[in-house]
């Protein structure tokens, strides 16, 4: 990740500065099987809370990795799940007002449990499966606040896949 300030010329002719966070693309995975969705929870330093969210992440050491490989890898790393089917739902911008990262959204189905492979930054991560209706209630009740989780699930629902 890098942070930079670009000098810009606004349409009015006024000069300004624009802050940009550069990050490699990430993947977000909606892992659903038998009416259950698999979520992860970890402490998020920026908001000082433990938060439930769908598995997601980027490979900073391999920023040009294929996003399907990234999605499969993040799913296995965080949950220990392998998916027989990975359906690409599309690309979303997370916070394009300051971040240039693209998030590739996948629906993972026909899941098999293996062992997770957490990296050192995820040592406090836990995973749990929730009934889909309970997960939706968690969104409505504001127990889930992660915009990637909510928008990815909304995309899958609007496409009629969940």
C-alpha positions as CSV (number, residue, x, y, z in Angstrom):
1,X,0.0,0.0,0.0
2,X,1.1,3.5,-0.7
3,X,-0.3,6.9,0.0
4,X,0.4,9.9,-2.2
5,X,-0.8,13.4,-2.7
6,X,-1.3,14.5,-6.4
7,X,-1.3,18.1,-7.4
8,X,-4.5,18.6,-9.5
9,X,-6.0,21.3,-11.6
10,X,-9.7,21.6,-11.0
11,X,-12.2,22.5,-13.8
12,X,-12.4,26.0,-12.4
13,X,-8.6,26.4,-13.0
14,X,-7.9,26.3,-9.2
15,X,-5.0,24.1,-8.1
16,X,-5.5,21.6,-5.4
17,X,-4.2,18.4,-3.8
18,X,-5.8,15.0,-4.0
19,X,-4.9,12.2,-1.6
20,X,-4.8,8.7,-3.1
21,X,-4.3,5.3,-1.5
22,X,-2.8,2.8,-3.9
23,X,-3.6,-0.8,-3.1
24,X,-3.7,-4.0,-5.2
25,X,-7.0,-5.5,-6.3
26,X,-8.8,-7.7,-3.7
27,X,-11.4,-10.4,-3.8
28,X,-14.5,-10.8,-1.7
29,X,-16.1,-14.2,-1.5
30,X,-19.8,-15.0,-0.6
31,X,-19.4,-18.6,0.5
32,X,-22.9,-20.2,0.8
33,X,-23.8,-23.9,1.1
34,X,-27.0,-25.6,2.4
35,X,-28.6,-22.3,3.5
36,X,-25.6,-21.1,5.5
37,X,-23.2,-18.3,4.7
38,X,-19.6,-18.4,6.0
39,X,-18.4,-15.3,7.7
40,X,-15.1,-14.3,9.4
41,X,-14.6,-12.0,12.3
42,X,-11.5,-10.1,13.3
43,X,-10.4,-7.0,15.1
44,X,-10.4,-4.0,12.9
45,X,-7.9,-1.5,14.3
46,X,-9.3,1.5,12.4
47,X,-12.7,1.2,14.1
48,X,-11.5,-0.5,17.3
49,X,-14.1,-3.3,16.9
50,X,-14.4,-7.0,16.1
51,X,-16.5,-7.2,12.9
52,X,-18.3,-9.9,11.0
53,X,-17.7,-9.9,7.2
54,X,-17.4,-12.2,4.2
55,X,-13.9,-13.5,3.5
56,X,-11.9,-11.0,1.6
57,X,-8.4,-9.7,1.0
58,X,-5.6,-8.9,-1.3
59,X,-2.1,-10.4,-1.9
60,X,0.2,-7.5,-1.5
61,X,3.2,-9.7,-2.3
62,X,1.5,-10.8,-5.6
63,X,-0.4,-7.7,-6.8
64,X,-0.9,-9.0,-10.3
65,X,-2.4,-12.4,-9.2
66,X,-5.4,-13.6,-11.1
67,X,-8.4,-12.6,-9.1
68,X,-10.0,-16.1,-9.3
69,X,-6.8,-17.6,-7.8
70,X,-6.9,-14.8,-5.2
71,X,-10.5,-15.5,-4.3
72,X,-9.9,-19.3,-3.9
73,X,-6.8,-18.5,-1.9
74,X,-8.5,-16.0,0.5
75,X,-11.4,-18.4,1.0
76,X,-9.1,-21.3,1.9
77,X,-6.8,-19.1,4.0
78,X,-9.5,-17.5,6.1
79,X,-12.1,-20.3,6.4
80,X,-10.4,-23.5,5.3
81,X,-13.0,-24.0,2.6
82,X,-12.6,-25.1,-0.9
83,X,-15.3,-24.5,-3.4
84,X,-16.2,-26.7,-6.3
85,X,-17.9,-23.7,-8.0
86,X,-16.7,-20.1,-8.1
87,X,-19.0,-17.8,-9.9
88,X,-17.7,-14.3,-10.8
89,X,-20.3,-11.7,-10.0
90,X,-18.4,-8.6,-11.0
91,X,-16.0,-5.8,-10.0
92,X,-16.7,-3.0,-7.5
93,X,-14.8,0.0,-6.3
94,X,-14.7,0.1,-2.5
95,X,-14.0,3.8,-1.8
96,X,-13.0,5.5,-5.0
97,X,-13.1,8.9,-3.4
98,X,-9.5,8.1,-2.2
99,X,-8.8,4.5,-2.9
100,X,-8.0,3.0,-6.3
101,X,-8.5,-0.7,-5.3
102,X,-10.9,-2.9,-7.3
103,X,-12.8,-5.6,-5.4
104,X,-13.7,-8.8,-7.5
105,X,-16.7,-10.5,-6.1
106,X,-17.3,-14.2,-6.2
107,X,-20.0,-16.6,-5.1
108,X,-18.5,-19.9,-3.8
109,X,-20.7,-22.9,-3.6
110,X,-20.4,-26.7,-3.1
111,X,-18.0,-26.2,-0.2
112,X,-15.6,-28.7,1.4
113,X,-14.0,-28.1,4.7
114,X,-10.2,-28.3,5.0
115,X,-7.9,-26.5,7.3
116,X,-7.5,-22.7,7.3
117,X,-4.1,-21.1,6.6
118,X,-4.2,-17.8,8.4
119,X,-1.4,-15.4,7.9
120,X,0.3,-13.5,10.8
121,X,-2.0,-10.5,10.5
122,X,-5.1,-12.7,10.9
123,X,-4.1,-14.5,14.1
124,X,-7.3,-13.4,15.9
125,X,-9.6,-14.3,13.0
126,X,-12.5,-16.7,13.7
127,X,-15.0,-18.2,11.2
128,X,-18.6,-19.2,11.6
129,X,-21.5,-20.2,9.4
130,X,-24.8,-18.4,9.8
131,X,-28.2,-19.2,8.4
132,X,-28.7,-16.8,5.5
133,X,-31.8,-15.3,7.1
134,X,-29.9,-14.6,10.3
135,X,-27.1,-13.0,8.2
136,X,-29.7,-10.7,6.5
137,X,-31.1,-9.8,9.9
138,X,-27.5,-8.9,11.0
139,X,-27.3,-6.5,8.1
140,X,-30.7,-4.9,8.8
141,X,-29.9,-4.6,12.5
142,X,-26.6,-2.9,11.7
143,X,-24.6,-5.8,13.3
144,X,-22.7,-6.1,10.0
145,X,-21.3,-2.7,8.9
146,X,-18.8,-3.7,6.3
147,X,-19.7,-2.1,3.0
148,X,-17.9,-4.8,0.9
149,X,-20.0,-7.6,2.6
150,X,-23.2,-5.7,2.2
151,X,-22.7,-4.6,-1.4
152,X,-21.3,-8.0,-2.6
153,X,-24.3,-9.8,-1.0
154,X,-26.7,-7.3,-2.5
155,X,-25.2,-7.9,-6.0
156,X,-25.6,-11.6,-5.6
157,X,-29.2,-11.2,-4.4
158,X,-30.1,-8.8,-7.2
159,X,-28.7,-11.3,-9.7
160,X,-31.0,-14.0,-8.2
161,X,-28.1,-16.2,-7.0
162,X,-28.9,-16.2,-3.3
